[in-house]
């Protein structure tokens, strides 16, 4: 829940920064806001997928045999997706921070 609150706060901060700094450079303000909001939304999606791992762990303790192998494979798929999405979110974060940094310097 704290991670979701963090990502929602990132989105709120991006919107507030746009309101404050867009009069100075509208294009950089829009770029920073879009990339940071995109990063926040992707991170929220990633956190929801992580909850799926908790559900798999609960199911894993109560079964045996081939079903365990199927849950292990599903967990690995979720982790691979999480890592791919995290790479995209980090890229958006970097571009958004760069746009804000240039905006702040100017």
GUNU-668135 format. One record per residue (C-alpha): residue in three letters; x negated, y negated, z. Coordinates in steps of 0.02 Angstrom, whole numbers, plus 50000, padded with zeros to 5 digits. Each point is the difference from the previous one (the first is absolute). Example, Ala and Ser with C-alpha at 12.3 -4.5 7.8 and 13.67 -1.06 7.14 Angstrom:
+---------+-------+-------+-------+
: residuo :    px :    py :    pz :
+---------+-------+-------+-------+
:     ALA : 49385 : 50225 : 50390 :
:     SER : 49931 : 49828 : 49967 :
+---------+-------+-------+-------+
***
This chain:
+---------+-------+-------+-------+
: residuo :    px :    py :    pz :
+---------+-------+-------+-------+
:     UNK : 50000 : 50000 : 50000 :
:     UNK : 49855 : 49882 : 50036 :
:     UNK : 49927 : 50033 : 49828 :
:     UNK : 50167 : 49955 : 49919 :
:     UNK : 50007 : 49841 : 50103 :
:     UNK : 49825 : 49958 : 49943 :
:     UNK : 50046 : 50020 : 49816 :
:     UNK : 50159 : 49899 : 50018 :
:     UNK : 49896 : 49864 : 50085 :
:     UNK : 49881 : 50000 : 49851 :
:     UNK : 50147 : 49966 : 49885 :
:     UNK : 50064 : 49862 : 50113 :
:     UNK : 49828 : 49921 : 50011 :
:     UNK : 49981 : 50004 : 49811 :
:     UNK : 50166 : 49909 : 49979 :
:     UNK : 49953 : 49869 : 50131 :
:     UNK : 49831 : 49971 : 49919 :
:     UNK : 50085 : 49976 : 49833 :
:     UNK : 50118 : 49870 : 50073 :
:     UNK : 49857 : 49905 : 50081 :
:     UNK : 49868 : 50007 : 49864 :
:     UNK : 50099 : 50010 : 49836 :
:     UNK : 50003 : 49810 : 49979 :
:     UNK : 49810 : 50003 : 49983 :
:     UNK : 49989 : 50135 : 49866 :
:     UNK : 50159 : 50087 : 49949 :
:     UNK : 49920 : 50137 : 49894 :
:     UNK : 49880 : 50057 : 50136 :
:     UNK : 50142 : 49992 : 50127 :
:     UNK : 50110 : 50110 : 49892 :
:     UNK : 49858 : 50122 : 49964 :
:     UNK : 49952 : 50017 : 50183 :
:     UNK : 50181 : 50021 : 50054 :
:     UNK : 50043 : 50130 : 49868 :
:     UNK : 49846 : 50105 : 50034 :
:     UNK : 50016 : 49993 : 50189 :
:     UNK : 50187 : 50040 : 49994 :
:     UNK : 49962 : 50144 : 49882 :
:     UNK : 49867 : 50063 : 50119 :
:     UNK : 50118 : 49988 : 50148 :
:     UNK : 50140 : 50094 : 49911 :
:     UNK : 49882 : 50136 : 49942 :
:     UNK : 49933 : 50020 : 50177 :
:     UNK : 50178 : 50015 : 50067 :
:     UNK : 50034 : 50137 : 49872 :
:     UNK : 49839 : 50085 : 50053 :
:     UNK : 50051 : 49998 : 50184 :
:     UNK : 50166 : 50081 : 49958 :
:     UNK : 49905 : 50140 : 49910 :
:     UNK : 49893 : 50023 : 50155 :
:     UNK : 50157 : 50034 : 50100 :
:     UNK : 50029 : 50145 : 49880 :
:     UNK : 49837 : 50076 : 50064 :
:     UNK : 50068 : 49995 : 50178 :
:     UNK : 50156 : 50093 : 49942 :
:     UNK : 49891 : 50130 : 49913 :
:     UNK : 49899 : 50024 : 50159 :
:     UNK : 50160 : 50034 : 50099 :
:     UNK : 50059 : 50125 : 49870 :
:     UNK : 49829 : 50083 : 49991 :
:     UNK : 50001 : 50050 : 50183 :
:     UNK : 50162 : 50097 : 49983 :
:     UNK : 49965 : 50107 : 49846 :
:     UNK : 49877 : 50132 : 49941 :
:     UNK : 49931 : 50082 : 49844 :
:     UNK : 50023 : 49931 : 49825 :
:     UNK : 50106 : 49856 : 50062 :
:     UNK : 49849 : 49931 : 50093 :
:     UNK : 49898 : 50001 : 49840 :
:     UNK : 50139 : 49906 : 49910 :
:     UNK : 50002 : 49868 : 50138 :
:     UNK : 49811 : 49985 : 49993 :
:     UNK : 50008 : 49969 : 49812 :
:     UNK : 50137 : 49871 : 50023 :
:     UNK : 49897 : 49913 : 50135 :
:     UNK : 49849 : 49993 : 49885 :
:     UNK : 50106 : 49923 : 49862 :
:     UNK : 50064 : 49868 : 50121 :
:     UNK : 49822 : 49960 : 50056 :
:     UNK : 49937 : 49986 : 49821 :
:     UNK : 50144 : 49883 : 49957 :
:     UNK : 49965 : 49899 : 50157 :
:     UNK : 49818 : 49978 : 49950 :
:     UNK : 50044 : 49948 : 49822 :
:     UNK : 50129 : 49875 : 50061 :
:     UNK : 49877 : 49932 : 50129 :
:     UNK : 49874 : 49966 : 49861 :
:     UNK : 50131 : 49899 : 49904 :
:     UNK : 50051 : 49906 : 50157 :
:     UNK : 49819 : 49957 : 50039 :
:     UNK : 49976 : 49933 : 49824 :
:     UNK : 50155 : 49890 : 50017 :
:     UNK : 49937 : 49942 : 50170 :
:     UNK : 49832 : 49949 : 49927 :
:     UNK : 50078 : 49902 : 49856 :
:     UNK : 50124 : 49914 : 50118 :
:     UNK : 49865 : 49952 : 50124 :
:     UNK : 49890 : 49935 : 49858 :
:     UNK : 50142 : 49891 : 49937 :
:     UNK : 50033 : 49931 : 50174 :
:     UNK : 49815 : 49972 : 50031 :
:     UNK : 49981 : 49899 : 49840 :
:     UNK : 50157 : 49904 : 50047 :
:     UNK : 49934 : 49961 : 50173 :
:     UNK : 49831 : 49942 : 49934 :
:     UNK : 50079 : 49885 : 49871 :
+---------+-------+-------+-------+
***
